[in-house]
């Protein structure tokens, strides 16, 4: 149990028992990529893989942070947390109490020991899982009472987004934190990023003889190297040139004619992906509601082509995973997450999951790529207290 591992780490490092252990899931996005910061729609699920945080409150302003996945202890005063400080993984921890204090909540110092079981660098939002596990702990230990209501969880979502944007300086949207705090087991979370409305969409593939295969390509995945920020900047520029507040406002009807007004082909391609991807989310939800999984598979493939060709965020490993899975019987497959590495997903008949996994591994070996890590996931529950 990772809760036990986090507890032992805190005891060994700080010579004290934790006041409790909290955990939060990573996420995989079924469809709706790079739509969140464009006020669009996305459809993530929470993963069974979680990050655990054993935490104790302090009577002073000090944060002491240790991770099973890193060496050393990070220690600083909460008052000294700011953009880029601390750096690295600790920013995602320290940023959460900082953001809650900024929002007006009384937050003390903390001793935190984390054990992350969401694969790192896989595009499965290990960073949001870390933030949300810490946010859940702060809510309980500082008696903020945010976990017990939908409104309170949304406050935590906002704080975790602020932590990632302001302290870790990663310009992500809010999909990851929303999935980690608001998802429901057995459901996908339809998130409208324009007004933060959510809707639970049934997603029980097992009842239909299907499985969702995650294919972690082990290709390097990073959102702070400028590529993610460049895509966001391009979308904002396209919206400005089109005279709209966000690309969500661009109608999908007669799209090519609308996008012809943009100043260059790169902006047209970026905008075309976002507008068509938002429409694909709506179509996917409708297909799920009528149990039309073949249509969902086709939408996965169309989405991947859009990300590969128009948004240019795929890499050869992701394309290989998609192609190999489909050749082995998947109804559809697509890259998922921010891109430039990370993971792809495939909608496969349960009886074909092993064959699809073997086909992906063989294709990677043939092309000289690092061996991928493939595993089946189900839609799981949100951040909460474990013990």
Legacy VTK file of the C-alpha trace (Angstrom):
# vtk DataFile Version 3.0
C-alpha trace
ASCII
DATASET POLYDATA
POINTS 387 float
0.000 0.000 0.000
1.400 3.358 -0.991
-0.378 4.992 1.957
1.811 2.870 4.211
4.906 3.807 2.212
4.152 7.526 2.527
3.540 7.102 6.247
6.823 5.295 6.757
8.674 7.938 4.733
7.304 10.725 6.927
8.171 8.824 10.109
11.690 8.072 8.906
12.360 11.604 7.684
10.686 13.757 10.315
10.537 11.345 13.277
6.781 11.774 13.709
3.527 10.086 12.785
1.351 11.764 10.147
-2.024 13.183 11.061
-3.387 11.264 8.080
-2.815 10.158 4.497
-4.627 11.594 1.491
-4.478 10.533 -2.147
-5.501 11.825 -5.543
-5.635 10.168 -8.968
-3.912 10.908 -12.189
-6.105 11.267 -15.223
-6.336 10.172 -18.798
-8.248 12.358 -21.222
-10.557 10.411 -23.499
-10.863 13.316 -25.934
-10.624 17.102 -25.915
-6.912 17.963 -26.063
-5.660 21.545 -25.658
-9.255 22.693 -25.408
-9.247 23.595 -21.701
-7.349 26.885 -22.001
-9.483 27.698 -25.048
-12.650 27.598 -22.888
-13.682 24.400 -24.650
-14.847 20.930 -23.645
-12.859 17.905 -22.523
-13.687 14.417 -21.283
-11.187 12.945 -18.790
-11.450 10.011 -16.411
-9.631 9.585 -13.090
-7.115 6.748 -13.042
-6.733 3.961 -10.487
-3.101 5.101 -10.141
-2.811 7.669 -7.330
-0.340 9.894 -5.501
-0.313 9.574 -1.705
0.568 12.319 0.772
1.209 11.636 4.449
0.922 15.000 6.177
1.177 16.552 9.614
0.373 20.178 10.490
2.955 22.410 12.124
2.514 25.298 14.537
4.866 27.524 12.530
5.091 28.723 8.920
7.588 26.091 7.746
7.049 23.596 4.936
9.166 20.439 4.982
8.662 18.201 1.971
10.081 14.814 1.039
9.273 12.456 -1.843
9.821 8.758 -2.331
10.674 9.572 -5.948
13.392 12.158 -5.187
16.358 12.577 -2.889
16.653 15.076 -0.064
14.261 17.280 1.894
12.949 20.623 0.677
12.431 23.108 3.520
11.247 26.707 3.310
8.885 29.163 4.958
5.424 29.335 3.447
5.875 33.098 3.221
8.873 32.529 0.927
6.969 30.487 -1.656
6.749 32.360 -4.950
7.053 31.933 -8.720
9.821 29.426 -9.386
10.541 28.916 -5.676
10.846 26.161 -4.764
11.644 24.676 -8.143
11.088 21.192 -9.510
8.546 18.775 -8.071
8.362 20.601 -4.731
6.701 23.582 -6.432
3.569 21.513 -6.973
3.410 20.775 -3.243
4.329 24.187 -1.843
2.146 26.017 -4.336
-1.078 24.567 -2.955
-0.944 25.956 0.614
0.422 29.178 -0.914
-2.597 29.424 -3.242
-5.091 28.645 -0.471
-3.511 31.285 1.774
-3.645 33.749 -1.125
-7.360 32.942 -1.468
-7.904 33.976 2.135
-7.727 30.690 4.012
-5.758 30.258 7.228
-3.041 27.752 6.378
-0.178 26.654 8.640
3.141 25.033 7.889
3.208 21.319 7.072
5.402 18.256 7.047
4.640 16.353 3.843
5.838 12.980 2.567
4.623 11.948 -0.877
4.694 8.679 -2.763
3.570 9.032 -6.359
2.181 5.987 -8.139
1.036 7.895 -11.226
3.706 7.218 -13.887
5.992 10.248 -14.143
6.391 11.959 -17.490
3.678 9.822 -19.054
1.194 12.616 -19.752
-1.142 11.203 -17.091
-1.010 14.293 -14.871
1.187 13.171 -12.027
1.603 16.864 -11.176
-2.130 17.456 -10.651
-2.371 14.262 -8.586
0.372 15.621 -6.345
-1.318 19.007 -6.015
-4.736 17.562 -5.309
-3.502 15.065 -2.706
-1.830 17.935 -0.855
-4.883 20.142 -1.321
-7.115 17.476 0.204
-4.751 17.207 3.185
-4.620 20.974 3.718
-8.414 21.159 3.596
-8.767 18.626 6.388
-5.796 19.572 8.576
-6.452 23.316 8.451
-10.205 22.726 8.911
-11.128 24.385 5.622
-13.903 21.825 5.033
-13.557 21.901 1.255
-13.698 18.183 0.445
-17.274 17.591 1.578
-19.083 19.690 -1.030
-18.927 20.205 -4.764
-18.385 23.930 -4.214
-15.516 23.276 -1.822
-13.847 20.865 -4.227
-14.064 23.493 -6.953
-12.257 25.933 -4.657
-9.519 23.320 -4.319
-9.446 22.911 -8.101
-8.842 26.659 -8.481
-6.096 26.633 -5.847
-4.311 23.716 -7.496
-4.492 25.394 -10.910
-3.052 28.577 -9.381
-0.250 26.554 -7.800
0.702 24.980 -11.119
0.442 28.189 -13.145
1.975 30.608 -10.633
4.520 28.623 -8.614
5.500 25.730 -10.918
5.097 28.189 -13.830
3.479 25.571 -16.065
0.813 27.268 -18.240
-1.678 24.404 -18.174
-5.451 24.648 -18.187
-7.752 23.262 -15.519
-8.716 19.860 -16.878
-6.219 17.842 -14.849
-7.115 19.259 -11.453
-10.836 19.066 -12.222
-10.560 15.383 -13.092
-8.531 14.617 -9.979
-10.974 16.333 -7.611
-14.355 16.030 -9.348
-14.355 12.704 -11.207
-16.633 9.832 -10.254
-15.883 6.109 -10.410
-17.383 4.459 -13.484
-17.844 7.787 -15.251
-16.033 10.231 -17.499
-16.138 13.893 -16.507
-17.537 16.201 -19.177
-15.936 19.522 -18.296
-16.974 22.815 -19.848
-13.941 25.021 -19.337
-15.845 28.198 -20.184
-17.959 28.125 -17.030
-16.535 25.067 -15.153
-19.797 23.140 -15.422
-19.392 19.393 -15.177
-21.488 16.381 -16.034
-20.859 12.738 -15.228
-21.001 10.525 -18.340
-21.311 6.746 -17.775
-18.120 4.977 -18.818
-18.293 1.296 -17.911
-16.422 -0.361 -20.752
-16.297 -3.750 -19.050
-20.067 -4.091 -19.310
-19.660 -3.904 -23.099
-16.705 -6.276 -23.436
-14.257 -3.415 -23.915
-11.199 -2.054 -22.156
-9.170 1.151 -22.228
-5.494 0.428 -22.806
-2.985 3.100 -21.795
0.293 2.964 -23.702
3.016 4.965 -21.952
5.550 5.432 -24.724
8.373 6.364 -22.323
9.169 9.165 -24.772
10.255 12.253 -22.872
7.262 14.362 -21.856
7.622 17.887 -20.500
5.255 20.861 -20.480
7.753 23.495 -19.399
10.084 23.370 -22.406
8.182 26.024 -24.319
6.210 23.880 -26.782
3.025 23.760 -24.704
3.244 27.498 -24.038
3.748 28.150 -27.748
0.558 26.277 -28.616
-1.363 28.281 -26.036
0.055 31.555 -27.343
-0.856 30.583 -30.915
-4.447 29.883 -29.898
-4.690 33.229 -28.124
-3.322 35.007 -31.200
-5.807 33.205 -33.464
-8.676 34.267 -31.205
-7.466 37.876 -31.271
-7.255 37.909 -35.056
-10.754 36.436 -35.300
-12.133 38.991 -32.859
-13.393 36.480 -30.293
-12.605 36.031 -26.613
-11.558 32.408 -27.131
-11.604 29.782 -29.865
-14.678 28.297 -28.165
-16.632 31.132 -29.800
-15.687 30.059 -33.333
-18.534 28.085 -34.991
-17.582 24.795 -36.609
-19.888 25.414 -39.584
-18.064 26.668 -42.689
-14.860 26.576 -40.665
-12.363 26.867 -43.508
-13.958 30.109 -44.659
-13.832 31.508 -41.144
-10.206 30.537 -40.617
-9.175 32.035 -43.971
-9.155 35.389 -42.167
-6.146 34.337 -40.086
-2.759 35.742 -41.013
-0.901 32.470 -41.623
-1.384 28.765 -42.165
0.080 27.787 -38.805
-2.603 29.751 -36.946
-5.272 28.259 -39.210
-4.143 24.735 -38.383
-3.905 25.402 -34.651
-7.388 26.933 -34.580
-8.861 24.185 -36.764
-7.703 21.540 -34.308
-9.245 23.312 -31.321
-12.604 24.041 -32.943
-12.996 20.552 -34.399
-11.761 18.915 -31.183
-14.434 20.693 -29.143
-17.033 19.384 -31.584
-15.561 15.888 -31.285
-16.028 15.954 -27.516
-19.740 16.651 -27.975
-20.055 13.893 -30.561
-18.147 11.433 -28.357
-20.441 12.085 -25.389
-23.475 11.457 -27.581
-21.916 8.221 -28.869
-21.138 7.026 -25.331
-24.706 7.698 -24.239
-26.020 5.419 -26.993
-23.241 2.838 -26.454
-21.883 3.362 -29.969
-18.285 2.465 -29.255
-17.340 2.032 -32.889
-18.175 5.700 -33.376
-16.060 6.543 -30.318
-13.148 4.637 -31.823
-13.440 6.559 -35.087
-13.499 9.834 -33.164
-10.319 8.793 -31.352
-8.587 8.277 -34.702
-9.806 11.576 -36.139
-8.671 13.363 -32.998
-5.211 11.828 -33.207
-4.835 12.856 -36.852
-5.792 16.413 -35.912
-3.218 16.523 -33.120
-0.565 15.015 -35.366
-1.164 17.144 -38.461
-2.804 20.408 -37.368
-1.636 20.912 -33.788
1.687 19.092 -34.325
2.020 17.687 -30.818
2.503 14.004 -31.596
5.842 12.192 -31.876
6.829 8.985 -33.726
6.386 6.856 -30.600
2.791 8.039 -30.143
1.977 7.483 -33.815
3.489 4.008 -33.635
1.430 3.089 -30.561
-1.787 4.232 -32.244
-1.063 2.424 -35.505
0.004 -0.833 -33.836
-2.994 -0.930 -31.503
-5.459 -0.385 -34.343
-3.749 -3.028 -36.487
-4.173 -5.449 -33.562
-7.920 -4.901 -33.326
-8.477 -1.674 -31.371
-11.648 0.198 -32.331
-9.641 3.398 -32.169
-6.636 5.014 -30.522
-5.182 8.468 -29.939
-2.465 10.256 -28.070
-3.631 11.777 -24.806
-2.410 14.688 -22.710
-0.302 17.675 -23.638
1.723 15.857 -26.276
5.408 15.842 -27.282
5.719 12.423 -25.643
3.728 10.734 -22.923
0.921 8.271 -23.525
-1.632 7.099 -26.047
-4.888 5.269 -25.343
-6.690 2.553 -27.276
-10.285 1.367 -27.071
-9.949 -2.403 -27.394
-12.163 -5.477 -27.034
-11.240 -6.998 -23.683
-10.268 -10.263 -25.346
-7.872 -8.376 -27.647
-6.143 -6.294 -24.953
-3.187 -8.650 -24.555
-2.693 -8.911 -28.308
-2.819 -5.134 -28.683
-0.269 -4.704 -25.925
2.034 -7.272 -27.525
1.670 -5.615 -30.924
2.630 -2.223 -29.520
5.648 -3.671 -27.751
6.751 -5.458 -30.916
6.360 -2.321 -33.027
8.462 -0.322 -30.566
11.176 -2.972 -30.541
11.231 -3.058 -34.348
11.746 0.724 -34.517
14.339 0.864 -31.772
12.212 2.797 -29.300
12.353 2.334 -25.532
9.986 -0.411 -24.409
6.526 1.039 -23.672
4.571 0.445 -20.480
1.039 -0.712 -21.321
-1.786 -1.231 -18.833
-5.577 -1.343 -18.727
-7.377 1.302 -16.644
-10.897 1.899 -15.371
-12.625 5.163 -14.465
-11.921 5.713 -10.787
-12.801 8.046 -7.913
-11.482 11.491 -6.888
-9.063 12.823 -4.285
-9.926 11.976 -0.694
-8.587 10.916 2.679
-7.204 7.372 2.813
-6.486 7.033 6.535
LINES 1 388
387 0 1 2 3 4 5 6 7 8 9 10 11 12 13 14 15 16 17 18 19 20 21 22 23 24 25 26 27 28 29 30 31 32 33 34 35 36 37 38 39 40 41 42 43 44 45 46 47 48 49 50 51 52 53 54 55 56 57 58 59 60 61 62 63 64 65 66 67 68 69 70 71 72 73 74 75 76 77 78 79 80 81 82 83 84 85 86 87 88 89 90 91 92 93 94 95 96 97 98 99 100 101 102 103 104 105 106 107 108 109 110 111 112 113 114 115 116 117 118 119 120 121 122 123 124 125 126 127 128 129 130 131 132 133 134 135 136 137 138 139 140 141 142 143 144 145 146 147 148 149 150 151 152 153 154 155 156 157 158 159 160 161 162 163 164 165 166 167 168 169 170 171 172 173 174 175 176 177 178 179 180 181 182 183 184 185 186 187 188 189 190 191 192 193 194 195 196 197 198 199 200 201 202 203 204 205 206 207 208 209 210 211 212 213 214 215 216 217 218 219 220 221 222 223 224 225 226 227 228 229 230 231 232 233 234 235 236 237 238 239 240 241 242 243 244 245 246 247 248 249 250 251 252 253 254 255 256 257 258 259 260 261 262 263 264 265 266 267 268 269 270 271 272 273 274 275 276 277 278 279 280 281 282 283 284 285 286 287 288 289 290 291 292 293 294 295 296 297 298 299 300 301 302 303 304 305 306 307 308 309 310 311 312 313 314 315 316 317 318 319 320 321 322 323 324 325 326 327 328 329 330 331 332 333 334 335 336 337 338 339 340 341 342 343 344 345 346 347 348 349 350 351 352 353 354 355 356 357 358 359 360 361 362 363 364 365 366 367 368 369 370 371 372 373 374 375 376 377 378 379 380 381 382 383 384 385 386
